[in-house]
Amino acid sequence: KDYGQRPIGPNRPLNYLIGLLAGLILPAGFILLVNALNTKVRSRQDIEKVTRIPMAGIAPHSKYESNLVVLNKPKSSVSEAFRALRSNLKFIANAPAEGKGQVLAVTSSIGGEGKTFMAINLASVISLGSDKVVLVGVDLRKPKIFNDFGLSNEIGLSNYLAGQVKQEEIIQRTAYNNLDVISGGIVPPNPSELIQGENFEKLLEQLRTNYDYVILDTPPIGLVADALQIMPLLDGVLYITRFNYTQTDLLAFIDDQYKKGAVKNISIILNDVGQQKGYGYGYGYGY
């Protein structure tokens, strides 16, 4: 018989409420967990949490195949970012002695962070003015920059440091005004020893006399000691991190060197940032 009792179950309103809450809480919890476990650099704040080294700027993602973005796509957002960086150089590096050029090194923690891309385009954007620039491939283990300019690597920095050739023999003219290149040269068996030798310091002094800017594309500082060895010879260092690629714990080493005073006049650049909100002037314009 039906005595008028309400059915005990199912309790549809409660089930709907539980389903709704589960549909909201579980995805949100999953996202929070993924974010908590992701230790890659994804913002300026991520960098500022782990190091006191100041930031010099942010470079947007490049959609172009060539590394020569500033020279080939001068109206692009990438080029605008490098123009901003050029304007900031006076604030992030020591001024050289009167009549001497400024020496800047570009390095990073590991490979793949865009160090060579940044060095090439920094040298390029400076050369578009009236300043004379030489881009030097100091990464003797993996010479790269000559390919982008269609140059040769048969004779380069390693040959000069080994005493095989003279300075004028390793300087190559590019197709662009005010921009010369010194490639790494044939890979030597003792790159660190060559960089430590007196010939490297002698070369930098000669280049300071002949150029307004000397841009060094150095090896990753987290893998080899070459970049650390030449720090006393530099006016400034640009340390490249890459968006959603560089692990925050990789910055611990360079931060420690900075705190000890072993590294000075160093600034961090966050490279390869996508078209997202909250990154300065925005990267939606240009082509």
Steps between C-alpha positions, in 0.01 A plus 500: 500500500589862455488674837615835358870476596756674284738270317827446687709516186637599267542857632532674166561859626780381728650290225493793261666724760771244569561456126522875450747546783708204383503642148637829632730387781676209330618693189599799716691273735673332208604835353633620836696178543654525154597861564651410836710225343608716203829665601568664164534875460171644373503859625711781634375408847637146467845647441476758778407228750829315454760769428586861574656548159308780323308443179602684185196419292268248337527368144191364321475170319636513147296330231773542240737225387800730466689633802551832319163640604612855576674528163235326288182600689576844647132581567428180691420491871821304553699788351318748722599297806866515399478875445373531857790286619745718309365804683552326835864409443624822656327405825608137524869512407810695596605784275833418333806721520508809281552405137444130564216274389265317737533123545180308578458126540182300439473173692244267659465198730473223240460455126173578326416821685560725200841639592634512143173645369520778758867573427443520124204734526655718770805552279271562203281762666805692623655494153190657345609828656836661438686271742750251368444149642687170496324177600740240639421129526670405827322165523794307356332165562197574283572778247173630354474865404684471166215296347241773554710751305609258231865520610781248539624333819830375358696773679369655820557580864655165591763544227594844629516390863727211400737749335440369148367819338487874558200701617418645159478151352209391723276805454232441236285772347130433480256625237378759752654838578694541825479129587798262494526143627773286652394136491613238750728325256595133492401327826821471709585226753560759776241781473514602868878535495485713185243733656715536813810587298635852461412506130128528581546803724730653240237447229227668706720805556567524128131464417411770755721737303348417161132458591237683703349171621641150536226239550614160624288189446639284782432139604225426755637586842326207663683246282857630466714754682610700193256787553593535868868521413458813287266690736772743619556610140136597438297817538172311528335158481157410365375173650233336284210300640227350285128507566361162609840337438754619758466329838499751786755297696752554219523865608635402841859474377519839330312659791761361738781642286320834495463507880869420543595785267664264251258620232416868464302717258280205407135513398245235409289487185188286474496370144235339279196641680175434312225749424365530849370773719717660764826526307554869446404666175355181351601301196185508295619752243762475231546218255 
